[in-house]
C-alpha cells in the first residue's frame, strides 16, 4: 500500500467519524429542542394552551322527587332553561337516562312526566325526548334522571396543572431563562373557553348591526356647520359623603 492510498484511507475514516459524530450530536440537539419546548414554551399562551372547539355532551341531573307528576320550582326552571339551551345550541336529539331497579318507580315516572312538562314550557316538544335506562349501582345514593344533548363547546385540549419542569433551583438553565413556565395561563384560557356564550365567536366575528342613521346624520350636520360632532354628557355627580348620610 502506497503512502497516498494510506492518506486516502485515513481521510475516509475521518470523514465517516465526523459524519457519525454529527448524527449523534444532531439527535441530541433534537432531543434537547423537544425537551426545551416541553419545559420552556412556546412563549405565547395561545400556542401552549390553545382553545379548541369540539362536539361534547352537556348534561343536567334531575333528582327524583317523593311522588306526584310535577317538579319543584327549582328543578322545573332548570329543565326549562336546559330546554332553551338545547334549542339554541343542541345537535341531534335529547336523551333522558332513567335509573332502573330503584325502589320508587312511581316517583321516577312522575318526575319524568314533570320533565316533559318543563321541556314544553322551554319550547321543546316532549316527543323529541328519547328515554333510556341505566342500572342503579348503589340504592342508597341518589339516582337522578340525566338529560343530555350534544353541543359545540370550547375548551382547552388538555388538563391544567402540568409541571414538566421544576421551578426551583434544580434546573439552573430554566431558572435563569426568564421564560414562562408551561402551566402559566392554562386556567385563564380554560375559564375564557367556559365563559364564552357562543364558541363560534372565538373563530370569527359577528356581522355589524345596522348603524344609527339619526346619530350619523346629526354628526354630519354639525360638521357642515363647523361645530364639534362629539357628544357632551352632562351629569351631576354627587359626592361620596352625600350618598352615605352627609358630611359632618
PyMOL commands that set and color helices and strands:
alter all, ss='L'
color gray80, all
select helices_A, chain A and resi 3-40+45-48+73-89+105-121+126-128+172-175+186-195+199-202+213-224+240-243
alter helices_A, ss='H'
color red, helices_A
select strands_A, chain A and resi 51-62+90-100+129-135+145-156
alter strands_A, ss='S'
color yellow, strands_A
deselect
rebuild
show_as cartoon
